[in-house]
Amino acid sequence: MKTTSLCLVALVLCAQTTLARRQQEPPREWIDKETGHRVVRLSQEPGSESLYFHQNAYTTEGDKLIITTPTGVSTINLKTHEIEKVVDGRVNVIVVGRKSRQVYYTKDGTLYATHLDTRATREIVKLPFRGGLSSLNADETLLLGARTEVEGQGPYGGGQRQFGSNPDLAEMKGPDGKPLTYAERKEVMMNNRLEQRLPMSMYTVSTKTGEVKTILRTTDWLGHLQFSPTDPNLIMFCHEGPWHKVDRIWTMHADGSGLTKIHTRTMNMEIAGHEFFSDDGKSIWYDLQTPRGEDFWVAGYEIATGKRTWYHLQRDEWSVHFNVSRDGALFAGDGGDSEMVAHAPDGKWIYLFRPTAVPDVAGIRNPHSDDLIKSGFFKAERLVNMSKHNYELEPNVSFTPDGKWLVFRSNMFGPTHVFAVEVEKAAATKTD
């Protein structure tokens, strides 16, 4: 009798634990009642994250997405949502190759590539210094990285990586006497790092031989390194720091030649940043504000011709990051909270944007219109209510290769998970 009672108690406790766990888990799928769009949870393990918004996380064939988890790197089948672990252990993911179906990553200072289907892994090189890698070129022959050439200094100076955790900044007050917000603390931290003028270098690593070549040395703060998705010899990078203080967006050839500034400021407090390539590699897109926090655009620069296109958007539609579909027909944004640069009162949404050109009046064109900025605006559609999301975690929205879903990460239910929202509105909510 005693044994039976203990077994019953154990079964009850087990059932209660299982029920509690299920109640704590985010839903696997739901229709957003505010927008009518279907949202699915792709990840199973709490703490899972999608990649940074400009890192390629998809196979060229469009069948798999990679995510990071607390225990490694996994693929998600975009049709069945089946999850498979391909790399064990905490790693720094760089990118999915556009040719070989390999994921490139660093682990304990060593660069590896693992095939997403066979899991065959090869060691490329152990870096001869402490530094990171950020991007892979289009033909998978070169990786790109930057490092601070001062022993013991992290990317933000003094090894300090979390902007908002500096105890001195936590006590700092602004001109109005109020404590600084998280965003303001980040701004001060970035300015402090910029003012140090630490020597930095940019370098490439051969995926075939492991050879490391330094291609740029500077005391500017280098960041946001990206290879073109189509031109294996074109690099884009930024000068980090408070955006209104730096000329941020630059391109350069992989041998260090051809340094070109992409955007020139025309007014005080104008800012441009969070730049990314279009999938065809023909254009660079970026967040532009004229001036900061007041008027909002997504600006495009055509690399071959230098022609520019600016799409206007409203304050609430400003997003931490923007992205574009593979065919260039649609844009997306991951929104932002009221403490961020736009100070949007109702900006916590995942957005879909349809670019619309401003037409000529009565068909009459300016005689120099081809030499001027082509203007337009975004028609915005809200896809996901992010009101419960803490924007200290950036959602980093991206289109799936078929353009039918937007993938993002969120802590709206507590632990971080990877989600996807369907671009097309759910059939049950459509109206004539």
Backbone torsions as a table, in degrees:
resi	resn	phi	psi	omega
1	MET	NA	-42.5	-178.9
2	LYS	-63.6	-43.1	179.3
3	THR	-63.4	-42.2	179.6
4	THR	-62.6	-42.9	179.5
5	SER	-62.3	-42.8	178.8
6	LEU	-63.0	-38.6	178.9
7	CYS	-65.2	-40.9	179.3
8	LEU	-64.5	-41.8	178.4
9	VAL	-61.9	-43.1	179.9
10	ALA	-62.5	-41.1	179.7
11	LEU	-65.0	-41.8	179.2
12	VAL	-63.1	-45.7	179.6
13	LEU	-62.6	-39.5	179.2
14	CYS	-64.1	-43.3	179.6
15	ALA	-64.4	-40.9	179.4
16	GLN	-65.3	-39.8	178.7
17	THR	-64.6	-43.8	179.1
18	THR	-62.8	-42.7	179.6
19	LEU	-63.7	-43.4	179.9
20	ALA	-63.1	-40.2	179.6
21	ARG	-64.0	-42.0	179.5
22	ARG	-65.4	-37.7	179.9
23	GLN	-67.5	-29.3	-178.9
24	GLN	-82.1	-23.9	-178.5
25	GLU	-68.7	139.5	174.1
26	PRO	-63.0	153.8	178.3
27	PRO	-61.9	151.5	177.7
28	ARG	-79.2	-24.8	-178.2
29	GLU	-162.7	143.6	175.0
30	TRP	-159.8	163.0	172.0
31	ILE	-99.6	121.1	178.6
32	ASP	-63.8	117.5	-174.8
33	LYS	-68.3	-21.0	179.5
34	GLU	-83.5	-27.2	-172.4
35	THR	-119.2	-22.2	-177.4
36	GLY	80.1	11.4	179.9
37	HIS	-101.0	145.8	-178.9
38	ARG	-81.4	133.3	178.1
39	VAL	-120.9	136.2	176.9
40	VAL	-125.5	146.9	172.8
41	ARG	-91.3	120.7	-178.1
42	LEU	-88.0	-33.5	-176.0
43	SER	-89.9	157.2	176.7
44	GLN	-111.0	-31.2	-173.8
45	GLU	-92.8	121.3	175.3
46	PRO	-56.4	141.6	-176.6
47	GLY	92.9	2.5	177.4
48	SER	-75.7	146.5	-178.8
49	GLU	-141.4	146.2	168.3
50	SER	-79.5	170.4	-176.9
51	LEU	-80.5	170.4	175.3
52	TYR	-59.1	152.2	-164.3
53	PHE	-60.8	-29.3	-178.6
54	HIS	-99.8	0.0	176.4
55	GLN	-80.8	130.5	179.2
56	ASN	-71.8	115.6	-178.6
57	ALA	-108.0	4.0	-172.5
58	TYR	-117.3	147.4	169.8
59	THR	-69.5	151.1	179.1
60	THR	-60.9	-32.8	179.0
61	GLU	-70.7	-15.0	175.5
62	GLY	81.3	15.9	-176.1
63	ASP	-97.4	-21.2	-174.9
64	LYS	-134.0	148.0	174.8
65	LEU	-121.4	140.4	173.6
66	ILE	-104.2	145.8	174.5
67	ILE	-134.8	160.8	171.7
68	THR	-98.9	149.1	176.6
69	THR	-130.8	169.4	177.8
70	PRO	-61.7	-15.2	-176.6
71	THR	-116.7	5.0	178.5
72	GLY	155.5	-148.3	178.5
73	VAL	-122.6	134.1	-178.6
74	SER	-128.8	156.9	171.7
75	THR	-104.4	149.9	173.0
76	ILE	-120.4	123.7	174.4
77	ASN	-70.9	119.2	-172.5
78	LEU	-73.1	-11.9	175.6
79	LYS	-94.7	-46.1	-175.7
80	THR	-98.6	-15.8	-176.3
81	HIS	67.1	16.0	175.7
82	GLU	-66.9	137.6	-178.0
83	ILE	-109.6	132.9	176.1
84	GLU	-132.0	131.1	175.5
85	LYS	-78.4	133.2	179.4
86	VAL	-115.9	-21.6	179.1
87	VAL	-136.7	131.0	176.6
88	ASP	-92.3	143.6	173.7
89	GLY	93.0	160.0	-179.9
90	ARG	-72.7	126.7	-178.2
91	VAL	-136.7	168.2	172.5
92	ASN	-104.6	105.5	-178.4
93	VAL	-77.0	136.1	177.8
94	ILE	-98.6	-57.7	-174.0
95	VAL	-174.0	160.3	167.1
96	VAL	-91.4	129.7	179.1
97	GLY	-63.9	144.2	-178.8
98	ARG	-83.6	-6.2	-179.2
99	LYS	-117.9	-40.2	-163.4
100	SER	-102.9	-1.5	-174.9
101	ARG	57.1	36.3	175.0
102	GLN	-111.8	147.4	170.5
103	VAL	-101.8	132.0	179.8
104	TYR	-103.0	136.1	-175.6
105	TYR	-158.4	161.8	173.8
106	THR	-113.8	145.9	179.6
107	LYS	-146.3	119.2	-179.8
108	ASP	54.3	41.4	175.4
109	GLY	80.9	3.8	-179.5
110	THR	-115.1	139.9	-179.8
111	LEU	-93.8	131.4	-179.7
112	TYR	-129.6	162.6	168.9
113	ALA	-133.8	131.5	-179.8
114	THR	-125.1	131.3	178.3
115	HIS	-73.1	133.0	-173.9
116	LEU	-71.2	-21.9	-178.5
117	ASP	-98.3	-46.5	-175.9
118	THR	-91.9	-17.7	-175.9
119	ARG	66.3	10.9	174.7
120	ALA	-62.0	131.0	-173.6
121	THR	-122.7	136.7	174.6
122	ARG	-128.0	142.2	174.9
123	GLU	-86.3	128.2	-178.8
124	ILE	-92.2	-53.8	-179.4
125	VAL	-166.6	147.5	168.0
126	LYS	-93.4	119.6	-175.8
127	LEU	-61.3	137.1	-177.3
128	PRO	-78.6	2.2	-179.8
129	PHE	-149.5	170.7	177.7
130	ARG	-83.6	111.3	-177.6
131	GLY	-165.5	169.2	-177.4
132	GLY	-114.8	165.7	174.0
133	LEU	-122.7	142.7	-169.1
134	SER	-124.0	-24.5	-171.7
135	SER	-154.6	160.5	179.9
136	LEU	-126.7	137.4	-177.3
137	ASN	-79.7	174.0	-168.2
138	ALA	-65.3	-33.8	180.0
139	ASP	-98.1	10.7	174.5
140	GLU	60.8	35.6	176.8
141	THR	-103.2	-20.9	-176.4
142	LEU	-135.5	142.4	168.4
143	LEU	-110.2	157.6	-172.9
144	LEU	-128.1	136.7	179.1
145	GLY	-150.4	170.5	175.8
146	ALA	-143.4	153.6	179.0
147	ARG	-149.1	155.5	173.1
148	THR	-86.9	125.0	-174.5
149	GLU	-90.3	44.1	176.5
150	VAL	-130.4	121.4	-176.6
151	GLU	-59.6	129.8	174.8
152	GLY	86.7	-3.3	-179.4
153	GLN	-94.5	128.2	174.0
154	GLY	-81.9	-179.4	-176.2
155	PRO	-63.6	-19.6	179.8
156	TYR	-113.6	14.7	177.3
157	GLY	88.2	134.1	175.9
158	GLY	63.7	18.6	-179.5
159	GLY	72.7	3.1	-176.2
160	GLN	-79.9	115.4	-175.5
161	ARG	-106.3	-33.8	-177.4
162	GLN	-90.4	111.0	-173.9
163	PHE	-55.5	-46.7	-169.3
164	GLY	-82.6	-0.1	-173.2
165	SER	-99.1	-1.2	179.5
166	ASN	-67.0	119.1	-175.2
167	PRO	-62.9	-32.0	178.5
168	ASP	-67.0	-43.4	179.4
169	LEU	-67.1	-30.8	-178.5
170	ALA	-61.4	-27.0	-179.5
171	GLU	-95.4	-5.4	-175.0
172	MET	-74.8	145.0	178.8
173	LYS	-117.8	153.6	178.9
174	GLY	-85.8	-177.5	179.9
175	PRO	-59.2	-26.0	-179.8
176	ASP	-86.1	2.5	179.2
177	GLY	83.7	-2.5	-179.5
178	LYS	-88.8	150.3	176.5
179	PRO	-59.4	146.4	178.1
180	LEU	-66.3	142.7	173.8
181	THR	-75.6	172.0	176.1
182	TYR	-56.5	-45.0	-179.1
183	ALA	-63.1	-38.6	179.5
184	GLU	-70.1	-39.1	176.2
185	ARG	-61.0	-39.7	177.5
186	LYS	-61.5	-40.6	-179.4
187	GLU	-62.7	-44.6	179.5
188	VAL	-64.8	-42.1	178.6
189	MET	-60.3	-43.4	-180.0
190	MET	-65.1	-39.9	179.1
191	ASN	-66.0	-40.4	178.3
192	ASN	-60.3	-42.6	179.2
193	ARG	-65.8	-43.6	-179.3
194	LEU	-60.2	-43.2	-175.6
195	GLU	-67.4	-17.3	178.1
196	GLN	-70.3	-22.9	178.9
197	ARG	49.2	50.8	-179.5
198	LEU	-72.7	140.4	176.9
199	PRO	-65.8	131.2	179.4
200	MET	-129.4	158.4	174.7
201	SER	-135.3	147.2	171.7
202	MET	-108.7	141.8	-174.4
203	TYR	-146.1	157.8	173.2
204	THR	-112.5	155.0	176.0
205	VAL	-128.4	125.9	177.8
206	SER	-72.3	129.6	178.6
207	THR	-76.1	-13.6	-179.9
208	LYS	-92.2	-44.4	-174.1
209	THR	-110.2	-16.4	-175.7
210	GLY	80.3	5.5	-178.4
211	GLU	-65.0	133.6	179.2
212	VAL	-105.5	126.9	178.1
213	LYS	-124.2	128.4	173.5
214	THR	-82.0	127.2	-176.8
215	ILE	-115.5	-9.7	178.3
216	LEU	-157.4	135.9	171.4
217	ARG	-125.0	138.7	-174.4
218	THR	-162.4	164.9	168.3
219	THR	-105.0	3.6	168.2
220	ASP	-70.9	155.2	-179.4
221	TRP	-88.3	112.0	-175.0
222	LEU	-89.5	140.0	177.8
223	GLY	-161.6	177.5	172.2
224	HIS	56.9	40.7	-175.0
225	LEU	-71.1	131.4	-179.4
226	GLN	-145.1	133.7	166.7
227	PHE	-85.1	148.7	172.3
228	SER	-59.6	142.1	178.3
229	PRO	-71.4	-10.8	-177.2
230	THR	-127.4	-30.4	-179.5
231	ASP	-100.4	109.0	-174.7
232	PRO	-67.7	-9.3	-177.2
233	ASN	-111.5	7.9	-178.5
234	LEU	-108.6	128.6	-179.8
235	ILE	-117.2	140.6	167.7
236	MET	-119.5	141.3	177.7
237	PHE	-151.3	174.7	-179.9
238	CYS	-130.2	158.5	165.0
239	HIS	-91.6	111.0	-178.9
240	GLU	-74.3	165.3	-179.5
241	GLY	132.1	179.2	174.3
242	PRO	-54.9	126.7	-169.7
243	TRP	-61.3	-31.9	-178.5
244	HIS	-76.4	-4.2	-175.9
245	LYS	-106.6	-17.3	-173.4
246	VAL	-120.1	155.7	164.4
247	ASP	-88.9	105.2	-161.9
248	ARG	-84.3	-47.8	-163.2
249	ILE	-97.6	127.2	-177.0
250	TRP	-139.0	153.2	168.5
251	THR	-123.5	162.0	-177.5
252	MET	-163.4	153.6	174.9
253	HIS	-79.7	160.3	-175.1
254	ALA	-67.5	-13.5	175.7
255	ASP	-94.5	3.9	178.2
256	GLY	95.1	-2.2	-179.5
257	SER	-92.4	171.2	171.9
258	GLY	71.9	33.1	-179.5
259	LEU	-62.1	124.6	-175.0
260	THR	-136.9	129.5	174.0
261	LYS	-84.3	132.9	-173.0
262	ILE	-92.1	-33.5	-177.8
263	HIS	-132.8	130.7	177.5
264	THR	-110.4	127.7	-178.9
265	ARG	-66.2	140.7	178.2
266	THR	-119.4	-6.2	176.8
267	MET	-145.8	156.3	176.9
268	ASN	-62.3	138.4	178.1
269	MET	70.8	11.7	170.8
270	GLU	-71.6	136.9	-180.0
271	ILE	-132.0	150.5	177.7
272	ALA	-144.9	138.6	-179.9
273	GLY	179.0	-168.8	-173.9
274	HIS	48.4	51.7	-175.8
275	GLU	-75.8	151.6	178.3
276	PHE	-157.0	154.6	177.6
277	PHE	-83.3	148.4	164.4
278	SER	-69.3	159.2	-174.9
279	ASP	-64.9	-29.1	178.4
280	ASP	-83.1	-1.7	177.1
281	GLY	74.3	5.4	-175.7
282	LYS	-85.1	-23.1	-174.4
283	SER	-132.1	155.8	170.2
284	ILE	-113.9	132.3	178.5
285	TRP	-117.6	150.2	-178.7
286	TYR	-160.6	159.5	175.0
287	ASP	-75.4	123.9	179.6
288	LEU	-126.8	133.1	178.7
289	GLN	-131.0	127.7	-173.3
290	THR	-129.7	86.9	-1.8
291	PRO	-90.5	-174.8	-178.7
292	ARG	-52.6	129.4	174.0
293	GLY	74.0	8.1	-176.3
294	GLU	-122.6	-45.1	-178.2
295	ASP	-133.9	133.3	-162.6
296	PHE	-123.3	135.0	-179.1
297	TRP	-140.6	153.9	159.3
298	VAL	-107.4	116.8	-172.0
299	ALA	-105.4	141.6	178.8
300	GLY	-121.0	145.3	178.8
301	TYR	-128.7	119.0	178.2
302	GLU	-82.1	118.4	-169.7
303	ILE	-64.7	-41.2	-175.0
304	ALA	-71.0	-34.1	-172.8
305	THR	-112.5	-19.4	-175.2
306	GLY	80.6	3.1	179.7
307	LYS	-70.2	150.4	-173.7
308	ARG	-124.7	145.2	175.3
309	THR	-131.5	131.1	177.6
310	TRP	-121.0	126.6	174.7
311	TYR	-107.9	125.5	-177.4
312	HIS	-85.1	148.9	174.1
313	LEU	-145.2	162.3	-175.5
314	GLN	-84.2	164.2	-176.7
315	ARG	-54.8	-48.2	-178.0
316	ASP	-66.3	-19.3	-176.9
317	GLU	-90.4	-9.9	176.1
318	TRP	-56.8	143.5	-177.3
319	SER	-132.8	151.1	177.4
320	VAL	-56.8	-44.6	176.9
321	HIS	-135.2	145.9	172.4
322	PHE	-113.0	163.2	175.7
323	ASN	-153.0	169.8	-176.5
324	VAL	-135.9	146.3	179.2
325	SER	-70.0	163.6	-177.2
326	ARG	-59.9	-35.5	-179.0
327	ASP	-86.1	-2.4	177.6
328	GLY	77.0	5.7	-174.8
329	ALA	-81.9	-27.3	-175.2
330	LEU	-130.2	149.3	172.6
331	PHE	-118.3	165.3	178.1
332	ALA	-143.5	158.2	176.0
333	GLY	-142.4	153.7	-177.5
334	ASP	-104.2	12.2	174.4
335	GLY	72.7	-171.2	179.8
336	GLY	-172.0	161.0	-177.5
337	ASP	-95.8	177.4	-171.3
338	SER	-71.3	-15.3	179.8
339	GLU	-86.2	-10.7	-176.5
340	MET	-81.8	-179.1	-167.3
341	VAL	-58.1	-32.7	-179.3
342	ALA	-81.2	-17.4	-176.0
343	HIS	49.0	46.9	-176.0
344	ALA	-72.3	126.2	178.9
345	PRO	-70.9	-24.2	-178.8
346	ASP	-144.5	63.0	-173.6
347	GLY	-109.8	4.6	-173.2
348	LYS	-88.8	78.4	-179.1
349	TRP	-145.4	153.8	161.9
350	ILE	-87.5	127.5	-173.2
351	TYR	-113.4	146.4	165.5
352	LEU	-110.6	135.5	-178.4
353	PHE	-122.8	132.4	174.0
354	ARG	-107.7	112.6	-177.2
355	PRO	-70.1	136.4	-177.9
356	THR	-133.2	128.5	-178.9
357	ALA	-80.7	149.1	172.6
358	VAL	-83.9	119.6	-175.2
359	PRO	-77.9	159.7	171.0
360	ASP	-68.5	151.8	178.5
361	VAL	-84.2	122.6	178.9
362	ALA	56.0	26.1	178.6
363	GLY	72.9	11.1	-178.1
364	ILE	-93.6	121.4	-176.4
365	ARG	-103.6	148.3	169.0
366	ASN	-66.4	135.6	-176.8
367	PRO	-62.4	-18.9	179.4
368	HIS	-111.3	22.3	-172.7
369	SER	-61.2	-32.2	-179.2
370	ASP	-67.0	-19.8	-179.8
371	ASP	-95.1	-4.2	-177.1
372	LEU	-100.5	167.3	175.7
373	ILE	-66.0	130.3	175.5
374	LYS	-82.4	121.3	-174.0
375	SER	-104.5	156.0	177.9
376	GLY	-165.8	-167.7	178.3
377	PHE	-149.9	163.0	177.7
378	PHE	-97.1	131.0	165.7
379	LYS	-89.6	113.9	-170.5
380	ALA	-96.1	142.6	172.6
381	GLU	-130.6	130.0	177.6
382	ARG	-82.6	132.7	-178.0
383	LEU	-109.1	-39.5	-176.5
384	VAL	-137.3	131.3	173.5
385	ASN	-76.5	116.8	-177.2
386	MET	-108.9	25.5	-174.4
387	SER	-61.7	-26.0	-179.4
388	LYS	-96.0	5.4	-179.7
389	HIS	-87.0	136.5	173.9
390	ASN	-90.8	112.8	-172.0
391	TYR	-76.7	4.8	167.4
392	GLU	-65.3	-21.5	167.8
393	LEU	-97.8	115.6	-177.7
394	GLU	-79.8	130.4	-175.6
395	PRO	-66.5	-31.2	175.5
396	ASN	55.4	66.1	-175.7
397	VAL	-72.1	144.5	175.3
398	SER	-148.5	150.1	176.0
399	PHE	-82.1	140.7	167.4
400	THR	-68.0	157.4	-175.9
401	PRO	-56.2	-30.9	179.4
402	ASP	-82.7	-4.5	177.9
403	GLY	75.1	8.9	-174.8
404	LYS	-92.7	-15.1	-177.0
405	TRP	-136.8	154.8	169.2
406	LEU	-114.9	127.3	-179.8
407	VAL	-100.8	139.3	178.4
408	PHE	-154.6	166.1	175.8
409	ARG	-112.7	150.0	-177.2
410	SER	-156.3	152.0	174.3
411	ASN	-112.4	24.8	-174.7
412	MET	-61.5	-21.3	178.1
413	PHE	-108.1	8.8	-178.1
414	GLY	116.9	-96.5	178.7
415	PRO	-65.1	153.3	179.0
416	THR	-74.4	135.0	175.2
417	HIS	-138.2	167.3	176.0
418	VAL	-102.2	130.2	-177.7
419	PHE	-126.0	165.2	172.1
420	ALA	-140.3	141.4	177.4
421	VAL	-118.8	138.1	-178.4
422	GLU	-77.2	130.9	-179.0
423	VAL	-65.3	-41.3	176.7
424	GLU	-76.7	136.5	-180.0
425	LYS	-65.7	142.8	-179.6
426	ALA	-56.0	139.5	-173.1
427	ALA	-58.2	-37.3	-176.0
428	ALA	-67.4	-17.2	-176.1
429	THR	-108.0	-1.9	-179.0
430	LYS	-70.3	146.1	176.7
431	THR	-123.2	155.0	-179.3
432	ASP	-70.6	NA	NA
